[in-house]
Every structure is written in C-alpha cells, then in structure tokens.
Amino acid sequence: MYVVNFTVFILNYSFCLNLFHPFTWFAKPLGLSPLHCAQYGWENSEVDILQCVSCKACLDATISTTWDSEICELRMILLMNL
C-alpha cells in the first residue's frame, strides 16, 4: 500500500514539475520555486499563475517589486495552506 501511494506521489510531483517553464515562471523567491510548488500540487498554467492539479483552483503568484518581505512570506504561507 505504501509503495503504491509513494509511486502515485512521485508521478504527480513529476507531472507538476514538468509544467514549470522559465518563460512563464521566473524571478520568484525560493519559497515559490518549481520544486516547492510542485510538492504541494501546484502547476504553472500561465505566466505567474499557479493551478491546483486536484481542484483546478487558480492563484495569481505575481510578485510586486513594491512588496516587502513580510507580504511575500504571507503569500507563500497561503500557497502551502490551500
């Protein structure tokens, strides 16, 4: 049972990870790296847009240059808790 669940996780993770491209996902903080987002089931569907692979909810992940580090941290926490 555990091996099957782990295999499904790896396949889903790989699928999500392959959907991140440098032209649509760039200049993001470490907490929004493709590896990190894919771990939580997010795929990169458009420029700066994340989409949940299970419920298809979309999230605008645009990072404004006027944001301070506190706002960026709050947005990353939001991504992890959705």
C-alpha positions in Angstrom: 0.0 0.0 0.0 2.8 2.5 0.9 4.7 1.7 -2.2 1.7 2.4 -4.4 1.0 5.7 -2.7 4.6 6.8 -2.9 4.6 5.9 -6.6 1.5 8.0 -7.2 3.0 10.9 -5.3 6.2 10.8 -7.4 4.2 10.6 -10.7 2.1 13.6 -9.6 5.1 15.5 -8.5 7.0 14.9 -11.7 3.9 15.9 -13.7 3.5 19.2 -11.8 7.3 19.9 -12.0 7.4 19.4 -15.8 4.7 22.2 -16.2 7.0 24.9 -14.9 8.9 26.8 -17.7 11.4 29.7 -17.5 9.2 31.8 -19.8 6.2 31.6 -17.5 7.8 31.2 -14.1 10.8 33.3 -13.3 12.2 35.7 -10.7 10.4 34.0 -7.8 11.6 33.7 -4.2 12.9 30.3 -3.0 9.6 29.5 -1.4 7.9 29.7 -4.8 10.4 27.6 -6.6 9.0 25.0 -9.0 10.2 22.2 -6.7 8.4 23.7 -3.7 5.2 24.5 -5.6 5.0 21.0 -7.2 5.4 19.4 -3.8 2.1 21.0 -2.8 0.3 20.0 -6.1 0.6 23.3 -7.9 1.3 23.5 -11.7 2.3 26.6 -13.7 -0.7 27.1 -16.1 0.1 30.6 -17.4 2.6 33.4 -16.7 2.7 33.8 -12.9 -0.4 31.7 -12.5 -0.5 28.5 -10.4 -3.3 26.0 -10.7 -4.1 23.2 -8.3 -4.0 19.8 -10.0 -6.8 18.4 -7.9 -9.4 21.1 -7.6 -8.2 23.4 -10.5 -8.2 26.5 -8.3 -6.0 29.3 -9.7 -3.7 31.6 -7.8 -2.0 34.7 -9.1 1.6 34.4 -8.0 2.8 37.8 -9.3 5.4 39.2 -7.0 5.3 43.0 -7.0 8.5 44.9 -6.7 6.9 47.2 -4.1 6.1 44.3 -1.7 8.2 43.9 1.4 9.5 40.6 2.6 6.6 40.2 5.1 4.0 40.3 2.3 5.9 37.7 0.2 6.1 35.4 3.2 2.4 35.7 3.8 1.7 34.8 0.1 4.0 31.7 0.4 2.1 30.6 3.5 -1.1 31.0 1.7 0.1 28.7 -1.1 1.1 26.0 1.3 -2.2 26.0 3.1 -4.5 25.9 0.1 
